Amino acid sequence: MMTTRIRTLSAALLACGLAFPAAADWSIDGETSALHFLSTKNAQVTEVHKFDSFDGTLSDGGKLNVAVDLSSVNTAIDIRNKRMQEMLFNVTKFAQATFEANLPESMMNLKSGQVVNGKVDGILMLHGKAVPTSFAVKASKVNDDTLTVSPRHQR
């Protein structure tokens, strides 16, 4: 059962829009970025939730590191937040989830205004387990200072 949860969560943990303002290395802009995940109950009701606290970096070479504070889960219902922290994420033992990947060159070498679709392959660390995870994404170079990466639904 936990394996299913981890895999389900792994697909959702990068379901976010990330803005990376440029510097020597890039960092996630906490003001404009969001990290959402989905939960499904009774096999019929799917709800969107988010994490309020996460950060990350992207090196000029394309190495992506994202860390999520699992205790910052925000479902808009306090008791559900507490239950997810305790029963789903077990934040006393596993306070953080991380995702590490290398962005493809096609995403790193964009010029301002360019958009590219691609795939990001990485490793999600959740509950002390390393889970290989892939995401279809759209990368956009908004300007010289901002790269956005957001999920793209595959058909």
Summary of the structure (lengths in Angstrom):
residues: 155
radius of gyration: 15.6
end to end distance: 26.8
largest distance: 47.0
contacts: 435
relative contact order: 0.19
helix: 19%
strand: 50%
